[in-house]
């Protein structure tokens, strides 16, 4: 994805018009990247991270309302809709949504008018959102215990979920008795996977490229009862 050793995918520098030449291809990712370069408000790392989370999640989970928790600019939600137009819309939720999120919205809607009105930003605590079983809940780098809150909400609703954890606080997180075998952060994430399994979810573990972020473990879960649709139901995107 990079075009030289000096171009760091993990940089927090904002994409600008000067970066347009780095995305010349006709792919959807390059197309979206050029739009965001012109908007000049999204950190480079956020673009790559959001894309990698969204595309891996969409390989597993099609359709459904997207709920992007601890969303920042809501870029994961936007990418999820670009990758799968069968989702009716998305909520992008954070305690404080940056003002520049509106620039992201304006730029993407101008390029893809079908997205107009389909992502709604909500400021507030994560627990105030009523989730549904058909939702796809995503969260990229919800810090520390916020990831556990996201998982709790998804488990309660039996919603599909994908989280990219970060800032695992070993003094506060549940290490599941595994700290003698592995480092604390990995033990916390392994225990999260075990929690999903114990809650009746099928679990999938992946990683996004480490050159984007060293906190690159992606955890996906789907309630087992969702895997056997009622007779006559149609699975979208298969």
Backbone as a ProteinNet text record, in pm:
[ID]
protein_1_A
[PRIMARY]
XXXXXXXXXXXXXXXXXXXXXXXXXXXXXXXXXXXXXXXXXXXXXXXXXXXXXXXXXXXXXXXXXXXXXXXXXXXXXXXXXXXXXXXXXXXXXXXXXXXXXXXXXXXXXXXXXXXXXXXXXXXXXXXXXXXXXXXXXXXXXXXXXXXXXXXXXXXXXXXXXXXXXXXXXXXXXXXXXXXXXXXXXXXXXXXXXXXXXXXXXXXXXXXXXXXXXXXXXXXXXXXXXXXXXXXXXXXXXX
[TERTIARY]
81.4	0	86	202.3	290.4	368.8	417.2	493.9	637.1	684.6	822	843.9	970.5	998.3	968.1	963.7	937.9	789.5	707	561.6	506.5	486.1	440.5	288.1	238.1	93.7	38.1	123.6	78	86.7	121.6	135.9	0.8	4.9	-115.9	-127.9	-39	-50	-176.8	-238.8	-361.1	-330.4	-415.9	-409.2	-443	-370.2	-396.4	-393.2	-418.8	-416.3	-278.7	-174.5	-40.4	-26.5	-117.2	-112.1	-190.4	-258	-344.4	-269.9	-147.3	-70.7	-36.2	-52.1	-23.9	-137.9	-249.2	-367.4	-420.3	-342.9	-380.3	-472.8	-493	-561.4	-712.5	-777.4	-923.4	-996.1	-926.3	-989.3	-1077.9	-1170.5	-1257.5	-1176.3	-1075.7	-994.2	-924.4	-861.2	-792.1	-890.9	-1007.1	-1110.2	-1149.7	-1179.9	-1217.2	-1101.8	-979.5	-863.1	-847.3	-868.7	-855.6	-959.8	-1080.8	-1185.7	-1145.5	-1088.7	-1050.5	-925.9	-837	-723.3	-772.2	-870.8	-923.9	-992.5	-1050.3	-1117	-1017	-896.4	-785.8	-819.3	-875.2	-907.4	-889.5	-853.3	-844.8	-698.5	-656.3	-520.7	-497.4	-377.6	-341.6	-369.9	-330.4	-349.4	-497.1	-583.5	-726.7	-783.8	-736.7	-782	-749	-622.3	-580.5	-644.5	-648.9	-705.7	-853.9	-928.1	-1072	-1100.5	-1024	-1043.6	-1017.5	-907.5	-872.6	-974.6	-1023.9	-1127.8	-1256.3	-1297	-1423.5	-1422.2	-1315.7	-1317.8	-1310.7	-1238.9	-1235.6	-1369.8	-1433.4	-1564.6	-1668.3	-1662.7	-1760.3	-1742.6	-1624.5	-1606.6	-1689.9	-1715.4	-1791.7	-1937.5	-1960.3	-2093	-2148.7	-2254.2	-2317.7	-2449.2	-2493.1	-2622.1	-2625.7	-2746.1	-2765.8	-2731.9	-2792.7	-2754.9	-2614.5	-2529.6	-2395.2	-2399.1	-2337.3	-2327.5	-2179.8	-2124	-1982.1	-1967.8	-1918.8	-1909.7	-1768.8	-1760.9	-1634.2	-1578.3	-1659.3	-1643.1	-1540.8	-1508.9	-1425.3	-1495.2	-1432.2	-1493.6	-1602.7	-1618.3	-1717.3	-1672.4	-1541.1	-1491.8	-1515.1	-1513.2	-1543	-1685.6	-1779.1	-1918.2	-1930.6	-1864.9	-1872	-1814	-1700.2	-1638.2	-1725.7	-1790.7	-1879.6	-1992.8	-2048.1	-2156.9	-2105.7	-1986.1	-1930.3	-1905.7	-1864.3	-1832.3	-1956	-2065.8	-2188	-2309.1	-2367.9	-2479.8	-2611.3	-2610.4	-2735.1	-2767.3	-2671.5	-2702.2	-2786.4	-2895.1	-2980.6	-2916.1	-2828	-2765.8	-2675.8	-2628	-2533	-2551.7	-2520.3	-2504.9	-2356.2	-2308.5	-2170.4	-2175.4	-2130.5	-2155.7	-2024.7	-2017.7	-1903.6	-1947.3	-1873.2	-1908.8	-1889.7	-1795	-1778.4	-1735.9	-1818.6	-1787	-1710.4	-1592.4	-1516	-1591.2	-1572.8	-1639.4	-1602.9	-1481	-1435.9	-1509.2	-1586.3	-1666.3	-1765.3	-1809.9	-1903.7	-1835.1	-1705.7	-1631.8	-1617.3	-1593.9	-1587.8	-1721.3	-1829.8	-1963.6	-1989.3	-1959.7	-1986.5	-1905.9	-1779.9	-1694.1	-1741.4	-1776.6	-1817.3	-1954.8	-2045.1	-2178.7	-2172.5	-2084.6	-2070.3	-2022.2	-1936.8	-1884.1	-1980.1	-2049.6	-2145.4	-2280.8	-2360.9	-2488.5	-2581.8	-2566.2	-2650.6	-2629.5	-2520.4	-2492.7	-2563.4	-2630.2	-2694.3	-2793.8	-2776.4	-2869	-2856.6	-2755.9	-2748.9	-2654	-2574.7	-2492.5	-2536.3	-2577.7	-2622.3	-2524.2	-2470.6	-2379.8	-2459.7	-2417.4	-2484.1	-2378	-2393.2	-2303.8	-2367.6	-2295	-2347.5	-2270.6	-2302.8	-2238.2	-2284.6	-2195.7	-2224.7	-2349.5	-2368.8	-2480	-2616.5	-2622	-2751.6	-2809.3	-2732	-2777.3	-2845.5	-2967.2	-3041.4	-3000.2	-2930	-2886.1	-2990.7	-2982	-3073.9	-2993.6	-3057.1	-2987.6	-2934.6	-2998.7	-2954.5	-2840.8	-2797.5	-2692.6	-2556.1	-2466.9	-2324.2	-2254.7	-2205.2	-2142.2	-1992.1	-1934.7	-1791.5	-1729.7	-1604.7	-1533.2	-1384.1	-1321.1	-1177.3	-1108	-1032.8	-953.1	-1037.7	-1142.2	-1210.7	-1116.8	-1066	-955.1	-995.2	-905.9	-919.3	-1053.8	-1119.5	-1246.7	-1360.7	-1345.1	-1451.7	-1476.2	-1369.7	-1387.9	-1475.9	-1456.3	-1539.6	-1684.6	-1704.9	-1841.7	-1908.2	-1833	-1885.6	-1925.8	-1840.1	-1871.9	-1994.5	-2006.8	-2123.6	-2252.2	-2250.7	-2369.9	-2405.5	-2304.5	-2329.8	-2380.5	-2323.3	-2367.1	-2512	-2547.1	-2683.6	-2784.5	-2746.2	-2837.2	-2828.2	-2729.6	-2701.5	-2665.9	-2598.7	-2559.9	-2422.5	-2398.6	-2265.7	-2170.5	-2045.4	-1954.4	-1813.2	-1743.5	-1602.3	-1532.1	-1429.5	-1356.1	-1206.8	-1139.8	-994.4	-947.5	-917.2	-888.3	-755.4	-744.3	-616.8	-611.1	-493.1	-473.2	-525.6	-491.6	-535	-465.5	-542.4	-487	-478.5	-357.5	-340.6	-388.7	-382.6	-427.1	-577.8	-649.7	-795.8	-862.8	-797	-858	-856.5	-942.6	-951.9	-851.3	-746.1	-643.1	-677.3	-787.4	-833.2	-735.8	-647	-548.9	-440.1	-426.1	-333.8	-201.2	-181.5	-62.1	67	58.1	177.9	223.5	139.4	170.6	196.4	136.8	144	145.5	182.1	185.5	44	36.5	-91.8	-194	-151.3	-245.6	-306.2	-222.9	-272.9	-365.8	-331	-416.1	-554.1	-559	-687.9	-770.8	-707.6	-782.3	-824.3	-739.6	-776.2	-895.2	-897	-1008.7	-1136.9	-1123.7	-1240.2	-1296.4	-1208	-1253.7	-1324.1	-1267.9	-1330.2	-1465.9	-1478	-1605.7	-1712.9	-1677.1	-1773	-1814.8	-1718.7	-1749	-1844	-1817.2	-1900.8	-2040	-2053.9	-2183.8	-2260.8	-2212.6	-2284.8	-2252.5	-2133.2	-2090.8	-1984.6	-1990	-1877.8	-1776.2	-1651	-1545	-1447.3	-1403.3	-1300.3	-1195.7	-1069	-960.4	-873	-842.3	-758.3	-665.1	-576.7	-494.2	-496.8	-484.3	-461.8	-311.3	-259.1	-113.6	-51.1	55.9	123.2	184.7	212.2	269.1	168.7	39.5	-61.9	-71.1	-72.8	-78.4	-29.2	49.9	88.9	-27.5	-130.7	-252.7	-345.1	-310.8	-369.9	-456.9	-496.6	-578.2	-725.8	-785.5	-927	-1006	-1105.6	-1189.1	-1331	-1381.6	-1515.6	-1599.2	-1726.5	-1814.9	-1955.3	-2018.5	-2156	-2231.3	-2347.5	-2427.7	-2462.1	-2447	-2462.4	-2601.6	-2703.1	-2838.7	-2863.2	-2775.8	-2789.3	-2740.9	-2666.6	-2606.5	-2703.8	-2822.1	-2921.6	-3050.3	-3060	-3179.3	-3302.7	-3416.5	-3543.1	-3567.1	-3645.9	-3673.3	-3736.2	-3679.8	-3730.1	-3648.4	-3565.8	-3480.1	-3370.8	-3322.3	-3216.6	-3097.6	-2980.1	-2860.3	-2808.8	-2790.6	-2741	-2590.6	-2546.7	-2404.4	-2331.6	-2403.3	-2332.7	-2302.6
-120.2	0	127	118.8	235.2	240.4	361.2	370.2	412.5	393.1	425.2	417.8	400	382.5	506.2	621.8	743.7	769.5	691.4	712.5	617.4	666.9	584.1	574.1	450.7	430.3	459.4	462	485.3	631.6	717.3	859.1	921.5	1010.1	1083.7	1216.9	1239.7	1360.1	1353.3	1466.3	1469.8	1453.2	1378.3	1369.5	1505.2	1543.1	1670.4	1648.6	1754.4	1747.2	1704.8	1727.4	1686.1	1533.9	1462.6	1316.4	1252.5	1331.6	1275.7	1181	1214.7	1132.6	995	973.5	842.4	743.7	790.8	706	716.3	665.8	683.8	576.4	468.7	353.4	372.3	284.4	289.9	209.4	163.4	84.5	171.6	107.8	181.1	247.4	178	236.9	363.9	358.1	476.8	589	552.6	652.9	725.2	648.2	708	788.8	737.8	809.1	945	951.6	1080	1180.3	1131.9	1219.5	1273.9	1189.2	1231.7	1319.1	1297.7	1388.4	1530.6	1540.8	1672.3	1738.3	1657.7	1712.4	1766.7	1712.8	1761.3	1768.2	1660	1659.8	1523.8	1421.4	1285.3	1243.5	1196.7	1144.9	1023.9	1015.4	906.3	770.4	754	627.7	589.3	687.9	660.4	607.2	659.2	608.7	460.8	426.9	288.1	194.2	238	154.7	128.1	232.2	218.5	127.8	142.9	60	-86.7	-114.5	-253.6	-320.1	-246.7	-300.9	-324	-226.5	-235.9	-350	-363.3	-465.5	-606.5	-622.9	-754.9	-788.9	-688.8	-711.1	-745.6	-677.2	-702.3	-838.9	-895.1	-1031.3	-1130.6	-1100.3	-1188.4	-1146.7	-1017.6	-969.1	-875.1	-918.8	-839.2	-781.8	-673.1	-614.4	-561.8	-531.4	-486.2	-339.3	-279.6	-144.2	-148.3	-56.1	-45.7	48.8	8.1	93.7	105.5	222.5	249.6	318.3	244.6	295.6	346.1	457.7	529	564.6	633.4	640.2	740.6	845.1	950.9	1016.9	1014.2	1069.9	979.2	860.5	768.2	704.1	701.6	656.9	507.8	426.9	284.7	267.7	345	336.8	372.8	480.9	521.5	413.5	356.9	253.2	127.9	96.3	-20.4	-3	117.9	141.7	142	194.7	191.8	48.8	-36.9	-174.8	-262.1	-225.8	-307.5	-215.8	-191.2	-97.2	-156.7	-284.9	-343.8	-301.4	-242.3	-187.1	-61.6	-48.1	69.1	198.3	188.6	308.5	275.6	381.3	362.4	468.9	432.7	527.1	537.5	658.7	682.5	752.9	683.6	727.5	753.7	867.6	898.5	1003.3	1011.8	1112	1252.2	1265.5	1392.8	1364.2	1403.7	1385.6	1509	1491.9	1609.4	1689.6	1820.5	1906.8	1869.3	1820.8	1784.7	1663.1	1592.8	1481.3	1529.7	1653.4	1707.6	1730.2	1760.6	1773.8	1637.9	1534.5	1398.8	1362.5	1389.7	1359.5	1434.1	1562.6	1642.1	1592.5	1557.7	1512.7	1379.2	1285.3	1152.6	1156.7	1234.8	1244.7	1314.6	1413.9	1481.7	1384.8	1289.7	1193.3	1076.7	1036.3	925.3	972.9	1037.5	1093.5	991.1	862.3	759.1	747.8	805.8	800.8	910.8	1000.7	1114.4	1067.1	1113.9	1084.2	945	867.7	727.8	704.8	805.6	797.3	908.8	870.7	969.1	970.9	1088.9	1106.6	1128.7	1061.8	1073.4	1099.5	1206.1	1233.5	1182.1	1099.4	1044.7	920.3	867.2	746.3	626.9	529.2	414.7	340.1	330	252.4	312.1	434	496.5	450.3	376.1	331	195.1	186.6	59.8	-22	-131.2	-217.8	-322.8	-377.5	-481	-600.4	-716.3	-839.2	-832.2	-754.7	-745.3	-648.9	-577	-476.6	-540.2	-462.2	-494.3	-385.2	-421.9	-327.9	-329.9	-212.8	-203.5	-99.9	-121.6	-24.3	-41.1	62.6	60.5	142.3	74	136.3	210.7	142.6	189.6	159.3	262.2	246.8	168	77.7	6.5	-60.2	-25	-86.9	-55.1	46.7	76.2	-42.6	-114.4	-233.7	-335.3	-353.6	-447.7	-400.6	-268.2	-215.9	-243.8	-226.2	-256.9	-403.9	-491.6	-634.2	-665.7	-601.9	-625.6	-587.1	-473	-427.3	-522.5	-568.1	-659.4	-793.9	-843.3	-971.7	-962.9	-854.9	-838.5	-834.2	-773.1	-759.8	-877.5	-966.5	-1075.1	-1020.6	-905.7	-840.9	-887.6	-886.9	-914.4	-803.2	-837.4	-738.8	-758.3	-646.5	-647.8	-536	-572.1	-472.5	-484.8	-370.7	-362.8	-297.7	-378.1	-322.1	-246.6	-156.9	-91.6	-51.7	-7.7	44.2	-52.2	-180.8	-281	-254.9	-216	-183.6	-310.7	-361.3	-488.7	-483.3	-365.8	-354	-355.8	-331.3	-324	-432.4	-476.9	-573.4	-713.8	-797.2	-937.1	-1017.6	-1068.6	-1145.3	-1293.7	-1334.1	-1471.4	-1575.1	-1535.2	-1628.8	-1667.8	-1593.1	-1631.3	-1556.9	-1469.7	-1384.7	-1464	-1586.9	-1669.7	-1727.1	-1721	-1777.2	-1672.5	-1554.6	-1454.1	-1315.7	-1216.4	-1080.8	-1034.6	-936.2	-895.3	-851	-770.7	-721.3	-836.1	-932.2	-1047.3	-1131.6	-1146.4	-1222.2	-1159	-1026.2	-956.7	-983.5	-975.5	-997	-1142.7	-1235.5	-1377.2	-1404.9	-1338.9	-1355.4	-1295.9	-1188.9	-1131.7	-1230.7	-1295.6	-1396.8	-1511	-1554.6	-1661.9	-1619.3	-1492.7	-1442.3	-1449.8	-1411.9	-1422.4	-1567.3	-1658.2	-1799.4	-1849.1	-1811.1	-1855	-1794.6	-1684.2	-1616.9	-1666.9	-1773.9	-1832.4	-1769.2	-1712	-1649.9	-1735.8	-1743.9	-1795.4	-1682.3	-1715.4	-1614.6	-1632.3	-1519.6	-1518.4	-1415.7	-1453.3	-1363	-1337.9	-1210.9	-1170.8	-1059.2	-1018.1	-900.1	-809.9	-679.7	-586.9	-562.7	-505.6	-490.7	-414.5	-467.6	-406.7	-272.6	-250.4	-121.9	-8.4	-41.7	59.7	86.9	-20.1	-7	-135.8	-125.7	-247.4	-308.1	-228.1	-278.2	-325.9	-441.4	-479.8	-604.8	-648.7	-770.1	-736.7	-798.6	-778.2	-898.9	-873.3	-978.4	-964.2	-1070.2	-1069.1	-1178.9	-1148.6	-1248	-1239.5	-1356.4	-1365.2	-1468.3	-1428.8	-1520.8	-1643.5	-1761.1	-1885.4	-1902	-1851.8	-1870.1	-1793.6	-1694	-1619.9	-1702.2	-1810.2	-1885.2	-1980.5	-1998.4	-2088.2	-2010.3	-1934.9	-1855.3	-1941.9	-1884	-1956	-1988.8	-2093.3	-2135.5	-2021.3	-1997.5	-1889.5	-1764.1	-1751.4	-1635.4	-1640.4	-1524.2	-1516.3	-1444.8	-1504.4	-1442.1	-1347.5	-1218.4	-1120.5	-1134.2	-1111	-1102.6	-1234.1	-1347.6	-1475.1	-1514.8
0	0	0	59.3	59.7	-70.8	-105.4	-228.3	-199.3	-80.2	-47.6	101.2	142.7	285.2	367.9	305.4	380.6	403.5	340.7	353.2	458.1	577.1	688.7	688.7	685.9	690	828.6	928.6	1065.7	1106.8	1012.9	1044.3	1081.3	1179	1217.5	1143.3	1048.2	966.1	881.8	862	783.1	634.8	568.8	423.9	363.9	259.6	192.8	41.6	-30.8	-177.1	-227.8	-148.6	-189.9	-196.3	-129.4	-128.4	-242.8	-321.4	-425.5	-519.3	-553.2	-646.3	-593.3	-464.3	-405.9	-428.8	-481.3	-498.2	-641.7	-739.1	-880.2	-936.7	-863.2	-920.7	-926.9	-1003.5	-1019.6	-913.2	-809.7	-704.3	-616.2	-547.2	-455.4	-344.7	-293.3	-186.8	-234.2	-350.3	-401.3	-431.2	-481.7	-508.9	-379.6	-275.3	-147	-88.7	-103.1	-50.6	-117.7	-248.6	-319	-268.3	-244.4	-191.5	-54.7	29	163.2	162.1	65.4	49.9	20.6	-64.3	-98.8	20.1	110.2	228.4	330.2	331.7	414.8	563.9	617.2	760.3	827	750.5	804.8	818.5	936.4	951.5	860.7	808.5	718	781.8	906.7	977.7	982.8	1002.9	1014.4	884.2	771.9	642.2	626.4	644.7	623.8	725.6	849.2	955.7	931	899.3	877.3	758.7	651.9	533.5	564.1	632.9	661.1	752.9	851.4	940.1	861.9	781.4	709	607.5	532.2	426.3	484.1	594.6	656.8	721.8	778.6	839.4	733.4	620.5	514.7	449.9	457.4	404.9	484.6	609.9	698.7	711.2	725.6	764	657.4	590.6	486.7	539.6	477.4	512.2	654.5	701.3	838.1	857.9	959.7	998.4	1058	1017.5	1072.2	1192	1301.8	1420	1455.3	1431	1452.7	1587.9	1688	1825	1853.2	1930.3	1949.4	1812.1	1733.3	1587.5	1538.2	1616.3	1561.1	1443.5	1327.1	1205.6	1148	1204.8	1149.2	1020.1	997.7	868.6	845.4	952.3	934	882.3	938	893.1	745.4	703.8	563	471.5	510.4	428.8	421.6	533.1	533.7	433.1	423.2	328	183.9	163.7	29	-17.8	73.3	38.3	20.4	86.3	77.6	83.8	-31.8	-40.3	8	49.5	98.7	241.5	311.8	444.1	427.3	504.6	487.8	534.8	632.8	685.2	802.2	868.1	976.6	1082.9	1206.7	1316.3	1347.9	1368.1	1408.2	1543.1	1647.6	1785.1	1857.7	1926.2	2011	2112.9	2222.6	2323.4	2267.4	2176.2	2105.4	1962.5	1869.9	1728.4	1681.2	1621.3	1577.2	1472	1476	1378.7	1234.9	1217.1	1082.4	1026.4	1110.8	1059.2	954	967.8	868.7	734.2	737.5	612.3	544.8	625.5	571.6	506.7	577.4	524.7	394.4	391.6	272.4	152.6	176.7	66.6	9.6	97	50.7	-16.4	38.3	-21.1	-156.8	-169.2	-298.5	-406.3	-366.8	-463.2	-486.1	-380.3	-387.4	-332.1	-415.4	-368.4	-303.7	-336.1	-275.8	-125.8	-74.6	69.1	147.8	77	144.1	250.2	372	480.6	538.7	497.7	541.5	658.7	693.7	814.8	909.1	1029.2	1128.1	1244.3	1270.1	1382.6	1510.6	1616.9	1746.3	1853.1	1928.3	2040.2	2168.3	2241.6	2366.1	2405.6	2521	2568.5	2486.1	2473.8	2388	2433	2564.4	2617.5	2591.9	2540.1	2512.4	2378.3	2300.9	2169.4	2182	2130.2	2131.3	2010.2	2035.5	1926.4	1895	1773.8	1728.5	1677.4	1674.5	1634.3	1491.6	1405.7	1266.7	1243	1347.7	1332.4	1310.3	1250.8	1247.4	1328.6	1445.2	1536.9	1511.6	1487.6	1461.5	1554.4	1589.4	1670.9	1648.9	1594.9	1570.4	1678.1	1761.5	1866.6	1968.9	2018.3	2139.1	2255.4	2320.2	2413.9	2538.8	2578.5	2704.2	2721.5	2832.8	2867.5	2774.4	2686.5	2590.6	2497.9	2463.4	2379.8	2450	2580.7	2656.4	2661.2	2667.3	2664.7	2530.1	2422.5	2289.2	2281.3	2329.9	2327	2411.5	2527.4	2613.2	2542.6	2474.1	2403.3	2289.4	2215.7	2104.4	2154.1	2261.7	2317.6	2363	2430.6	2480	2366.3	2253.9	2139.5	2043.2	2062.7	1968.9	1831.1	1830.5	1705.4	1661.7	1532.8	1481.5	1524.5	1549.6	1607.5	1554.6	1536.4	1497.1	1572.5	1648.3	1725.4	1698.5	1698.2	1688.4	1818.6	1920.8	2053.3	2058	2156	2182.3	2329.6	2372.6	2508.4	2614.4	2598.4	2695.8	2829.5	2930.4	3061.9	3145	3164	3232.2	3376.6	3437.4	3575.3	3590.1	3479.5	3483.4	3399.3	3295.3	3204.1	3260.3	3204.3	3243.9	3162.2	3230.5	3162.5	3153.7	3214.3	3203.6	3256	3344.7	3398.1	3300.8	3189.8	3082.7	3085.7	3184	3183.1	3200.5	3249	3260.5	3128.1	3028.3	2897	2789.5	2805.5	2699.6	2761.3	2679.9	2733.8	2768	2855.7	2911.5	2808.8	2710.5	2609.8	2529.7	2492.3	2417.7	2505.3	2632.5	2724.5	2735.7	2741.5	2749.7	2624.3	2507.3	2383.1	2367	2410.3	2405.2	2496.8	2611.7	2704.2	2646.4	2571.2	2503	2401.7	2327.6	2231.7	2303.6	2417.2	2495.3	2549.2	2584.5	2634	2526	2403.9	2293.6	2271.8	2273.5	2256.6	2364.9	2488.8	2600.4	2593	2519.6	2505.3	2383.9	2321.1	2208.5	2074.9	2062.6	1937	1870	1737.4	1661.9	1648.1	1662.2	1669.2	1554	1499.7	1396.2	1437.6	1429.7	1465.3	1343.7	1321.4	1209.4	1256.5	1168.8	1195.2	1073	1096.9	987.5	981.6	874.8	862.6	979.8	1033.2	1148.4	1112.5	983.8	943.1	959.8	973.9	1001.1	1150	1229.9	1375.3	1439.4	1546.9	1618.1	1696.2	1724.4	1788.2	1677.4	1621.6	1493.5	1499.4	1619.8	1631.3	1611.8	1509.8	1479.7	1529.2	1611.6	1670.5	1617.6	1554.2	1496.7	1560.1	1585.7	1644	1586.3	1574.5	1523.4	1605.1	1657.8	1737.9	1655.7	1715.1	1638.8	1581.4	1652.2	1601.1	1473	1441.3	1315.9	1197.5	1222.6	1113.1	1044.4	1102.4	1043.8	1020.6	909.3	883.4	867.2	901.7	887.7	741.9	717.4	580.1	501.8	385.6	300.8	311.9	417.8	430.8	324.3	286.8	187.9	252.1	244.1	292.7	185.2	219.8	125.5	109.4	-10.7	-37	-41.4	-43.6	-47.6	-190.4
[MASK]
++++++++++++++++++++++++++++++++++++++++++++++++++++++++++++++++++++++++++++++++++++++++++++++++++++++++++++++++++++++++++++++++++++++++++++++++++++++++++++++++++++++++++++++++++++++++++++++++++++++++++++++++++++++++++++++++++++++++++++++

